[in-house]
Amino acid sequence: MIDRFVLAAATVAALPGVAAAQAYHCAVPRDLAAPHPDLPNEREPQRLLPIGGYTLAISWSPQYCRTRMHDPAARMQCGKNRFGFVLHGLWPDGEGKDWPQYCTATDLVPPKVIAANLCATPSVQLLQHEWAKHGTCMKGETPATFFRRSTAMYGKLRYPDMNALSRRPLTAGQFAAALARANPGMRADMMRITANREGWLDEVWLCTDKGFNYTTCPAHQGGLAPDARLKIWRGPR
């Protein structure tokens, strides 16, 4: 077992109470299962469209693991490891409502690249999916450079005190404002907050321009209304 411990910081010097890391404990197995090919289909067809910007999507792991603690497919994320936010992916957006996807046929992501990124995106198959569906649409990228870029963007994010936020009445807009305050230069309108049908926090989608600078999200991006009630699952206590 290769142990990689990324301890969540209690504070960042310039931003008291802001968490710097989201992999509280991450151990990457030596023997990783190989992913299987991720291919376009009738429901998810190939779309060759120009890129108008990008979305960096992060997922709230405690909510994902809430019903998957004994799911073999989620063992890396929901077993002995502990995560806060994890990286879902970096998605090229189109110039309108549709986006490019599955742009080029691709081989499997190399094991070395998978192992290097599992503490950000703790799923072998999700890494294959993200490269096949999204990374292949970014000109000049390889799996290594695509994940290096997305993981670097994810690694720069800072987070508010999720435990404190989970213990008080909260709206999507208030949560977006708290996340923006933790990241100087970011605004609440540069992100979309998503939740499940019961109102539990699911993901945050951060909008960027073609230069990967955070920007106002387009109106069609979706997500919760700012005044929608939001709950945050802290995990079993």
Backbone as CSV, one residue per row, in Angstrom:
resi,resn,N_x,N_y,N_z,CA_x,CA_y,CA_z,C_x,C_y,C_z
1,MET,0.845,-1.195,0.000,0.000,0.000,0.000,0.884,1.250,0.000
2,ILE,0.612,2.152,-0.915,1.339,3.412,-0.951,0.527,4.423,-0.168
3,ASP,1.037,4.872,0.957,0.282,5.802,1.786,0.542,7.225,1.347
4,ARG,-0.527,7.937,1.077,-0.422,9.351,0.759,-1.363,10.072,1.701
5,PHE,-0.825,10.732,2.686,-1.646,11.426,3.657,-1.673,12.902,3.293
6,VAL,-2.862,13.419,3.070,-3.030,14.840,2.810,-3.930,15.350,3.904
7,LEU,-3.364,15.901,4.946,-4.134,16.285,6.115,-4.814,17.621,5.882
8,ALA,-6.086,17.682,6.193,-6.816,18.929,6.009,-6.299,19.965,6.981
9,ALA,-5.908,21.118,6.458,-5.406,22.181,7.318,-6.554,22.827,8.065
10,ALA,-6.337,23.124,9.327,-7.376,23.789,10.103,-7.527,25.226,9.673
11,THR,-6.431,25.833,9.258,-6.478,27.221,8.822,-5.466,27.453,7.727
12,VAL,-5.688,28.508,6.978,-4.690,29.069,6.089,-4.312,30.404,6.700
13,ALA,-3.026,30.709,6.733,-2.559,31.872,7.486,-3.335,33.141,7.170
14,ALA,-3.600,33.363,5.887,-4.270,34.612,5.530,-5.782,34.521,5.632
15,LEU,-6.297,33.319,5.791,-7.744,33.132,5.776,-8.136,32.205,6.917
16,PRO,-8.311,32.736,8.116,-8.625,31.896,9.268,-9.872,31.054,9.025
17,GLY,-9.801,29.782,9.416,-10.957,28.913,9.319,-11.205,28.327,7.960
18,VAL,-10.286,28.564,7.011,-10.482,28.078,5.658,-9.667,26.808,5.465
19,ALA,-10.320,25.742,5.000,-9.634,24.465,4.797,-8.856,24.487,3.488
20,ALA,-7.612,23.995,3.546,-6.750,24.031,2.371,-6.762,22.732,1.588
21,ALA,-7.094,21.624,2.203,-7.038,20.335,1.514,-8.325,19.576,1.764
22,GLN,-8.657,18.695,0.836,-9.916,17.980,0.969,-9.742,16.470,1.007
23,ALA,-8.521,15.983,0.862,-8.252,14.564,1.080,-7.692,14.432,2.485
24,TYR,-8.557,14.127,3.439,-8.140,14.063,4.834,-7.255,12.850,5.089
25,HIS,-7.532,11.762,4.368,-6.681,10.580,4.427,-6.864,9.832,3.122
26,CYS,-5.765,9.601,2.408,-5.853,8.934,1.115,-4.715,7.951,0.968
27,ALA,-5.046,6.685,0.764,-4.061,5.638,0.529,-4.360,4.998,-0.824
28,VAL,-3.386,5.056,-1.725,-3.555,4.515,-3.071,-3.022,3.089,-3.122
29,PRO,-3.849,2.103,-3.455,-3.367,0.709,-3.531,-2.288,0.552,-4.605
30,ARG,-1.381,-0.383,-4.368,-0.362,-0.679,-5.376,-0.987,-1.346,-6.600
31,ASP,-1.900,-2.248,-6.381,-2.511,-2.994,-7.475,-3.876,-2.397,-7.796
32,LEU,-3.911,-1.590,-8.829,-5.148,-0.920,-9.224,-5.840,-1.712,-10.333
33,ALA,-7.139,-1.830,-10.231,-7.905,-2.453,-11.303,-7.840,-1.569,-12.543
34,ALA,-7.754,-2.184,-13.699,-7.726,-1.421,-14.943,-9.125,-0.896,-15.262
35,PRO,-9.223,0.305,-15.812,-10.537,0.785,-16.234,-10.978,0.055,-17.490
36,HIS,-12.256,0.152,-17.799,-12.728,-0.367,-19.074,-13.003,0.812,-19.997
37,PRO,-13.015,0.609,-21.289,-13.211,1.729,-22.219,-14.519,2.460,-21.953
38,ASP,-14.483,3.763,-22.118,-15.674,4.598,-21.983,-15.949,5.184,-23.370
39,LEU,-17.075,4.813,-23.951,-17.339,5.119,-25.354,-18.638,5.896,-25.523
40,PRO,-18.751,6.654,-26.596,-20.035,7.320,-26.864,-21.110,6.298,-27.195
41,ASN,-22.366,6.697,-26.975,-23.483,5.811,-27.290,-24.667,6.670,-27.707
42,GLU,-25.826,6.056,-27.869,-26.998,6.813,-28.329,-27.392,7.897,-27.332
43,ARG,-27.257,7.601,-26.055,-27.619,8.582,-25.028,-26.533,9.635,-24.849
44,GLU,-25.274,9.245,-25.049,-24.136,10.152,-24.907,-23.331,10.121,-26.208
45,PRO,-23.826,10.803,-27.248,-23.161,10.722,-28.552,-21.927,11.619,-28.633
46,GLN,-21.101,11.336,-29.629,-19.990,12.238,-29.922,-20.534,13.589,-30.391
47,ARG,-19.943,14.672,-29.879,-20.302,16.019,-30.334,-19.026,16.814,-30.554
48,LEU,-18.804,17.243,-31.781,-17.630,18.027,-32.119,-18.051,19.488,-32.238
49,LEU,-17.824,20.246,-31.171,-18.256,21.636,-31.104,-17.103,22.509,-30.617
50,PRO,-17.091,23.788,-31.009,-16.051,24.687,-30.490,-16.222,24.921,-28.997
51,ILE,-15.114,25.136,-28.316,-15.111,25.352,-26.874,-15.312,26.833,-26.575
52,GLY,-16.275,27.111,-25.671,-16.532,28.491,-25.271,-16.041,28.816,-23.875
53,GLY,-15.668,27.803,-23.107,-15.212,27.975,-21.731,-15.131,26.607,-21.082
54,TYR,-15.015,26.593,-19.756,-14.854,25.325,-19.049,-15.628,25.360,-17.730
55,THR,-15.949,24.175,-17.230,-16.525,24.018,-15.898,-15.622,23.100,-15.088
56,LEU,-15.203,23.556,-13.915,-14.478,22.708,-12.966,-15.510,22.215,-11.958
57,ALA,-15.760,20.919,-11.954,-16.804,20.339,-11.105,-16.177,19.614,-9.929
58,ILE,-16.623,19.953,-8.711,-16.177,19.269,-7.510,-17.396,18.678,-6.800
59,SER,-17.200,17.511,-6.202,-18.299,16.777,-5.559,-18.077,16.700,-4.060
60,TRP,-19.174,16.785,-3.291,-19.103,16.672,-1.837,-19.137,15.191,-1.473
61,SER,-17.975,14.648,-1.121,-17.822,13.206,-0.942,-18.685,12.612,0.168
62,PRO,-18.834,13.266,1.343,-19.687,12.646,2.376,-21.096,12.329,1.880
63,GLN,-21.653,13.187,1.046,-22.980,12.915,0.515,-22.944,11.743,-0.463
64,TYR,-21.942,11.709,-1.334,-21.815,10.609,-2.292,-21.700,9.276,-1.554
65,CYS,-20.913,9.255,-0.479,-20.646,8.009,0.242,-21.759,7.629,1.223
66,ARG,-22.713,8.491,1.388,-23.769,8.267,2.383,-24.458,6.937,2.181
67,THR,-24.671,6.539,0.942,-25.362,5.271,0.653,-24.459,4.279,-0.069
68,ARG,-23.153,4.553,-0.077,-22.242,3.695,-0.848,-21.106,3.120,-0.003
69,MET,-21.255,3.116,1.288,-20.174,2.662,2.162,-19.754,1.222,1.872
70,HIS,-20.686,0.394,1.387,-20.386,-1.014,1.146,-20.412,-1.366,-0.336
71,ASP,-20.329,-0.350,-1.178,-20.327,-0.555,-2.625,-18.894,-0.816,-3.086
72,PRO,-18.594,-2.010,-3.628,-17.219,-2.294,-4.061,-16.686,-1.279,-5.069
73,ALA,-17.570,-0.736,-5.914,-17.132,0.226,-6.912,-16.709,1.552,-6.295
74,ALA,-17.137,1.799,-5.044,-16.803,3.064,-4.372,-15.795,2.852,-3.250
75,ARG,-15.116,1.713,-3.241,-14.227,1.379,-2.119,-13.116,2.417,-1.933
76,MET,-12.530,2.874,-3.038,-11.441,3.844,-2.941,-11.901,5.128,-2.261
77,GLN,-13.097,5.588,-2.615,-13.601,6.859,-2.088,-14.294,6.712,-0.748
78,CYS,-14.980,5.605,-0.532,-15.872,5.497,0.623,-15.471,4.419,1.623
79,GLY,-14.289,3.818,1.448,-13.827,2.808,2.387,-13.017,3.438,3.501
80,LYS,-11.737,3.078,3.569,-10.884,3.584,4.640,-10.432,5.025,4.400
81,ASN,-10.474,5.485,3.166,-10.087,6.866,2.870,-11.173,7.836,3.303
82,ARG,-10.784,9.083,3.523,-11.752,10.125,3.908,-11.506,11.361,3.063
83,PHE,-12.576,11.872,2.486,-12.499,13.045,1.628,-13.568,14.054,2.010
84,GLY,-13.304,15.303,1.692,-14.315,16.351,1.740,-14.809,16.549,0.310
85,PHE,-14.376,17.625,-0.339,-14.653,17.786,-1.764,-13.635,16.983,-2.561
86,VAL,-14.098,16.331,-3.610,-13.217,15.642,-4.550,-13.440,16.244,-5.931
87,LEU,-12.479,16.026,-6.800,-12.558,16.553,-8.158,-13.372,15.621,-9.037
88,HIS,-14.495,16.114,-9.531,-15.255,15.350,-10.517,-14.577,15.472,-11.876
89,GLY,-14.332,16.700,-12.314,-13.636,16.835,-13.585,-13.600,18.253,-14.103
90,LEU,-12.882,18.413,-15.205,-12.792,19.672,-15.939,-13.493,19.456,-17.269
91,TRP,-14.580,20.197,-17.489,-15.442,19.938,-18.635,-15.398,21.098,-19.624
92,PRO,-15.011,20.852,-20.887,-15.156,21.891,-21.904,-16.635,22.195,-22.145
93,ASP,-16.967,23.468,-22.136,-18.324,23.905,-22.465,-18.361,24.393,-23.900
94,GLY,-19.539,24.402,-24.487,-19.691,24.934,-25.827,-19.922,26.439,-25.806
95,GLU,-20.197,26.982,-26.961,-20.504,28.410,-27.058,-21.984,28.667,-26.821
96,GLY,-22.771,27.612,-26.738,-24.190,27.696,-26.403,-24.522,26.673,-25.339
97,LYS,-25.726,26.112,-25.409,-26.164,25.182,-24.371,-25.522,23.800,-24.506
98,ASP,-25.136,23.404,-25.719,-24.514,22.101,-25.917,-23.007,22.210,-25.741
99,TRP,-22.367,21.081,-25.474,-20.937,21.055,-25.211,-20.301,19.922,-26.009
100,PRO,-19.001,20.043,-26.292,-18.324,18.950,-26.992,-18.099,17.764,-26.064
101,GLN,-18.095,16.567,-26.641,-17.818,15.387,-25.835,-17.399,14.227,-26.740
102,TYR,-16.600,13.329,-26.178,-16.105,12.152,-26.896,-15.546,12.538,-28.267
103,CYS,-14.636,13.503,-28.264,-14.181,14.072,-29.531,-13.267,13.147,-30.320
104,THR,-12.485,12.324,-29.650,-11.512,11.465,-30.323,-11.468,10.103,-29.647
105,ALA,-11.377,9.057,-30.429,-11.200,7.715,-29.865,-9.894,7.677,-29.072
106,THR,-9.881,6.958,-27.957,-8.729,6.999,-27.068,-8.441,5.643,-26.444
107,ASP,-7.188,5.444,-26.077,-6.796,4.259,-25.334,-7.149,4.436,-23.863
108,LEU,-6.877,3.422,-23.073,-7.072,3.518,-21.634,-6.043,4.467,-21.029
109,VAL,-6.442,5.153,-19.972,-5.530,6.039,-19.262,-4.423,5.194,-18.639
110,PRO,-3.149,5.585,-18.803,-2.043,4.782,-18.258,-2.139,4.629,-16.742
111,PRO,-1.772,3.466,-16.214,-1.839,3.238,-14.764,-1.090,4.286,-13.944
112,LYS,0.054,4.753,-14.437,0.829,5.749,-13.704,0.046,7.046,-13.553
113,VAL,-0.680,7.436,-14.601,-1.485,8.658,-14.552,-2.654,8.471,-13.592
114,ILE,-3.276,7.301,-13.629,-4.384,7.020,-12.713,-3.910,7.111,-11.268
115,ALA,-2.816,6.449,-10.948,-2.315,6.442,-9.575,-1.978,7.846,-9.096
116,ALA,-1.468,8.686,-9.999,-1.064,10.043,-9.619,-2.247,10.942,-9.303
117,ASN,-3.455,10.560,-9.750,-4.606,11.450,-9.608,-5.722,10.893,-8.733
118,LEU,-5.529,9.722,-8.143,-6.598,9.100,-7.364,-6.894,9.823,-6.056
119,CYS,-5.968,10.591,-5.527,-6.268,11.325,-4.295,-7.042,12.610,-4.575
120,ALA,-7.229,12.946,-5.841,-8.107,14.055,-6.214,-9.437,13.528,-6.742
121,THR,-9.358,12.537,-7.622,-10.542,11.898,-8.206,-10.470,10.415,-7.865
122,PRO,-11.054,9.993,-6.735,-10.815,8.636,-6.213,-11.640,7.542,-6.876
123,SER,-11.550,7.435,-8.194,-12.249,6.387,-8.935,-11.497,6.143,-10.230
124,VAL,-11.009,4.923,-10.413,-10.292,4.576,-11.640,-11.181,4.785,-12.853
125,GLN,-12.424,4.313,-12.783,-13.301,4.402,-13.944,-13.719,5.833,-14.229
126,LEU,-13.900,6.640,-13.178,-14.257,8.035,-13.417,-13.120,8.766,-14.114
127,LEU,-11.876,8.461,-13.772,-10.750,9.080,-14.471,-10.771,8.716,-15.958
128,GLN,-11.052,7.458,-16.268,-11.156,7.063,-17.674,-12.289,7.819,-18.365
129,HIS,-13.416,7.914,-17.684,-14.582,8.615,-18.240,-14.272,10.084,-18.505
130,GLU,-13.638,10.733,-17.545,-13.365,12.164,-17.696,-12.423,12.428,-18.865
131,TRP,-11.418,11.582,-19.027,-10.514,11.765,-20.157,-11.227,11.491,-21.480
132,ALA,-11.974,10.369,-21.558,-12.617,9.993,-22.808,-13.687,10.999,-23.220
133,LYS,-14.509,11.405,-22.275,-15.626,12.287,-22.615,-15.211,13.743,-22.762
134,HIS,-14.340,14.213,-21.883,-14.030,15.641,-21.835,-12.611,15.981,-22.289
135,GLY,-11.628,15.232,-21.781,-10.244,15.576,-22.086,-9.898,15.471,-23.559
136,THR,-10.516,14.506,-24.264,-10.207,14.332,-25.682,-10.680,15.506,-26.533
137,CYS,-11.487,16.379,-25.973,-11.973,17.544,-26.722,-11.068,18.762,-26.556
138,MET,-10.039,18.639,-25.722,-9.121,19.751,-25.479,-7.870,19.546,-26.315
139,LYS,-7.685,20.387,-27.293,-6.618,20.243,-28.282,-5.245,20.209,-27.618
140,GLY,-4.457,19.223,-28.028,-3.081,19.141,-27.564,-2.881,18.486,-26.216
141,GLU,-3.977,18.089,-25.553,-3.840,17.491,-24.226,-3.595,15.983,-24.334
142,THR,-2.845,15.471,-23.383,-2.700,14.033,-23.166,-3.371,13.731,-21.832
143,PRO,-3.595,12.462,-21.486,-4.141,12.193,-20.155,-3.317,12.830,-19.043
144,ALA,-2.008,12.758,-19.147,-1.150,13.317,-18.092,-1.323,14.829,-17.973
145,THR,-1.334,15.552,-19.102,-1.443,17.013,-19.028,-2.852,17.454,-18.669
146,PHE,-3.851,16.713,-19.142,-5.239,17.051,-18.816,-5.479,16.951,-17.321
147,PHE,-5.071,15.847,-16.716,-5.293,15.691,-15.277,-4.359,16.583,-14.463
148,ARG,-3.183,16.864,-14.993,-2.298,17.789,-14.279,-2.952,19.162,-14.176
149,ARG,-3.593,19.584,-15.251,-4.268,20.888,-15.238,-5.459,20.886,-14.284
150,SER,-6.327,19.895,-14.405,-7.538,19.888,-13.584,-7.208,19.711,-12.108
151,THR,-6.245,18.838,-11.808,-5.874,18.620,-10.419,-5.212,19.855,-9.824
152,ALA,-4.446,20.582,-10.622,-3.836,21.824,-10.137,-4.900,22.870,-9.828
153,MET,-5.903,22.989,-10.667,-6.984,23.937,-10.409,-7.732,23.551,-9.136
154,TYR,-8.022,22.266,-9.008,-8.699,21.769,-7.806,-7.849,22.011,-6.558
155,GLY,-6.546,21.800,-6.678,-5.665,21.944,-5.527,-5.544,23.357,-5.009
156,LYS,-5.860,24.341,-5.841,-5.768,25.743,-5.417,-7.022,26.218,-4.685
157,LEU,-8.091,25.435,-4.741,-9.332,25.856,-4.108,-9.219,25.805,-2.587
158,ARG,-9.907,26.719,-1.946,-10.004,26.755,-0.494,-11.482,26.679,-0.131
159,TYR,-11.760,26.218,1.097,-13.131,25.911,1.458,-13.501,26.533,2.796
160,PRO,-14.744,26.950,2.935,-15.209,27.455,4.227,-15.351,26.313,5.225
161,ASP,-15.685,26.632,6.440,-15.873,25.632,7.501,-17.167,24.875,7.220
162,MET,-17.030,23.708,6.572,-18.206,22.951,6.168,-18.986,22.435,7.364
163,ASN,-18.291,22.096,8.429,-18.957,21.608,9.626,-19.871,22.691,10.203
164,ALA,-19.347,23.915,10.295,-20.157,25.012,10.824,-21.343,25.312,9.912
165,LEU,-21.100,25.331,8.598,-22.189,25.614,7.667,-23.282,24.556,7.741
166,SER,-22.891,23.308,7.998,-23.874,22.222,8.030,-24.794,22.301,9.227
167,ARG,-24.433,23.095,10.218,-25.188,23.131,11.472,-26.113,24.333,11.582
168,ARG,-26.311,25.067,10.489,-27.218,26.212,10.551,-28.076,26.264,9.294
169,PRO,-29.219,26.973,9.347,-30.021,27.133,8.138,-29.184,27.776,7.036
170,LEU,-29.346,27.277,5.804,-28.454,27.687,4.727,-29.201,27.687,3.404
171,THR,-28.861,28.639,2.554,-29.361,28.637,1.185,-28.188,28.397,0.236
172,ALA,-28.520,28.058,-0.999,-27.477,27.851,-2.001,-26.668,29.121,-2.208
173,GLY,-27.344,30.260,-2.194,-26.648,31.533,-2.371,-25.695,31.832,-1.226
174,GLN,-26.106,31.517,-0.004,-25.236,31.736,1.153,-24.016,30.824,1.094
175,PHE,-24.228,29.582,0.671,-23.091,28.681,0.550,-22.142,29.162,-0.545
176,ALA,-22.674,29.590,-1.685,-21.826,30.100,-2.766,-21.031,31.319,-2.299
177,ALA,-21.662,32.188,-1.530,-20.964,33.371,-1.013,-19.846,32.968,-0.062
178,ALA,-20.086,31.946,0.773,-19.053,31.482,1.708,-17.868,30.886,0.959
179,LEU,-18.141,30.110,-0.086,-17.062,29.534,-0.874,-16.292,30.629,-1.613
180,ALA,-16.999,31.627,-2.113,-16.333,32.736,-2.797,-15.427,33.511,-1.842
181,ARG,-15.885,33.736,-0.619,-15.056,34.458,0.349,-13.765,33.710,0.670
182,ALA,-13.819,32.391,0.599,-12.625,31.588,0.881,-11.615,31.622,-0.261
183,ASN,-12.042,32.108,-1.427,-11.181,32.133,-2.606,-11.132,33.551,-3.167
184,PRO,-10.160,34.349,-2.759,-10.080,35.739,-3.205,-10.152,35.858,-4.725
185,GLY,-10.975,36.786,-5.188,-11.171,36.990,-6.614,-12.339,36.217,-7.185
186,MET,-12.903,35.304,-6.420,-14.051,34.521,-6.866,-15.333,35.181,-6.369
187,ARG,-16.413,35.076,-7.162,-17.719,35.590,-6.766,-18.744,34.466,-6.796
188,ALA,-19.829,34.687,-6.085,-20.878,33.665,-6.013,-21.490,33.385,-7.382
189,ASP,-21.516,34.371,-8.286,-22.115,34.139,-9.601,-21.168,33.409,-10.553
190,MET,-19.985,33.033,-10.064,-19.039,32.257,-10.856,-19.173,30.767,-10.597
191,MET,-20.244,30.377,-9.917,-20.427,28.957,-9.601,-21.910,28.615,-9.592
192,ARG,-22.180,27.333,-9.753,-23.519,26.792,-9.618,-23.469,25.702,-8.555
193,ILE,-24.474,25.681,-7.689,-24.562,24.696,-6.623,-25.640,23.692,-6.998
194,THR,-25.346,22.393,-6.864,-26.352,21.378,-7.151,-26.627,20.556,-5.893
195,ALA,-27.805,19.990,-5.825,-28.220,19.175,-4.676,-29.093,18.036,-5.178
196,ASN,-29.303,17.024,-4.317,-30.211,15.946,-4.694,-31.656,16.383,-4.445
197,ARG,-32.581,15.481,-4.654,-33.995,15.855,-4.557,-34.400,16.254,-3.143
198,GLU,-33.648,15.779,-2.164,-33.954,16.131,-0.766,-33.243,17.400,-0.310
199,GLY,-32.493,18.033,-1.212,-31.843,19.300,-0.884,-30.462,19.183,-0.268
200,TRP,-29.844,17.981,-0.326,-28.505,17.797,0.215,-27.457,18.172,-0.824
201,LEU,-26.448,18.913,-0.398,-25.373,19.359,-1.292,-24.777,18.191,-2.055
202,ASP,-24.656,18.357,-3.360,-24.107,17.329,-4.231,-22.791,17.816,-4.845
203,GLU,-22.867,18.868,-5.674,-21.679,19.345,-6.376,-21.643,20.869,-6.436
204,VAL,-20.452,21.369,-6.778,-20.242,22.775,-7.118,-19.622,22.803,-8.505
205,TRP,-20.207,23.602,-9.392,-19.664,23.781,-10.740,-19.104,25.194,-10.837
206,LEU,-17.812,25.294,-11.056,-17.117,26.579,-11.140,-16.865,26.905,-12.606
207,CYS,-17.303,28.070,-13.036,-17.256,28.447,-14.448,-15.985,29.222,-14.763
208,THR,-15.336,28.875,-15.880,-14.148,29.599,-16.316,-14.270,29.978,-17.785
209,ASP,-13.446,30.959,-18.186,-13.372,31.301,-19.602,-12.378,30.368,-20.296
210,LYS,-12.080,30.665,-21.558,-11.193,29.781,-22.315,-9.758,29.831,-21.816
211,GLY,-9.424,30.835,-21.003,-8.101,30.917,-20.400,-8.052,30.328,-19.003
212,PHE,-9.122,29.645,-18.592,-9.232,28.995,-17.279,-9.269,30.012,-16.128
213,ASN,-9.751,31.206,-16.415,-9.984,32.209,-15.379,-11.452,32.150,-14.980
214,TYR,-11.735,32.172,-13.677,-13.122,32.086,-13.228,-13.927,33.262,-13.751
215,THR,-15.148,32.971,-14.188,-15.982,33.981,-14.811,-17.447,33.726,-14.464
216,THR,-18.296,34.688,-14.734,-19.729,34.550,-14.474,-20.300,33.364,-15.240
217,CYS,-21.071,32.539,-14.577,-21.667,31.383,-15.231,-22.758,31.822,-16.200
218,PRO,-22.895,31.154,-17.330,-23.991,31.470,-18.253,-25.335,31.134,-17.629
219,ALA,-26.358,31.817,-18.091,-27.693,31.643,-17.502,-28.202,30.219,-17.641
220,HIS,-27.795,29.522,-18.704,-28.311,28.170,-18.934,-27.564,27.100,-18.142
221,GLN,-26.615,27.467,-17.318,-25.765,26.491,-16.641,-26.530,25.604,-15.668
222,GLY,-27.644,26.075,-15.143,-28.429,25.256,-14.229,-28.014,25.473,-12.787
223,GLY,-28.303,24.488,-11.931,-27.998,24.616,-10.520,-29.179,25.180,-9.747
224,LEU,-29.007,25.264,-8.427,-30.064,25.746,-7.546,-30.230,27.258,-7.634
225,ALA,-31.453,27.711,-7.401,-31.685,29.143,-7.243,-30.994,29.615,-5.965
226,PRO,-30.506,30.858,-5.931,-29.791,31.334,-4.747,-30.576,31.215,-3.452
227,ASP,-31.911,31.325,-3.519,-32.711,31.269,-2.291,-33.172,29.850,-1.941
228,ALA,-32.711,28.843,-2.705,-33.100,27.455,-2.420,-32.432,26.982,-1.142
229,ARG,-33.180,26.270,-0.308,-32.616,25.716,0.917,-31.590,24.637,0.576
230,LEU,-30.518,24.604,1.361,-29.446,23.648,1.118,-29.040,23.005,2.437
231,LYS,-28.848,21.686,2.409,-28.366,20.955,3.578,-27.030,20.301,3.232
232,ILE,-26.169,20.157,4.227,-24.856,19.554,4.025,-24.722,18.343,4.933
233,TRP,-24.512,17.175,4.328,-24.332,15.951,5.102,-22.891,15.890,5.573
234,ARG,-22.702,15.781,6.887,-21.353,15.782,7.465,-20.744,14.391,7.477
235,GLY,-21.557,13.377,7.334,-21.074,12.011,7.476,-21.542,11.443,8.793
236,PRO,-21.357,10.138,9.000,-21.823,9.509,10.246,-21.107,10.078,11.466
237,ARG,-21.848,10.296,12.514,-21.285,10.833,13.753,-21.714,9.952,14.924
